[in-house]
Amino acid sequence: MKDNLDRPHTPAAMARMAETLSLDLGVEYDARIVSRRQLDRAVERCNDCADPDGCAVWLDDHAGGAQEAPNLCPNKALFDHMRDGW
Ligand code: SF4
């Protein structure tokens, strides 16, 4: 079994986005739907995001959940991949 400590630290916005999309990054990682490299790059993109304020507004507007990440999210493709990966 993989150790969750092996996963990179997830930025708060990325964790909140995953939660809004009903995705568990730990489960996705353990199931090898996403690799460590993919998560590392997603963390970098989130930390460097050009529109964190827009993200916060979108997350507030979708507090009840959403089917897909917004187009403004540079990690949308990865979130879509996780959603469709099962
Ligand atoms: S929109 Fe930006 S800040 Fe929000 S989760 Fe995506 S990458 Fe992170």
Boltz pocket constraint, residues with backbone or C-beta under 6 A from the ligand:
constraints:
  - pocket:
      binder: B
      contacts: [[A, 13], [A, 14], [A, 17], [A, 42], [A, 45], [A, 46], [A, 47], [A, 49], [A, 50], [A, 51], [A, 52], [A, 55], [A, 56], [A, 72], [A, 73], [A, 74], [A, 75]]
      max_distance: 6.0
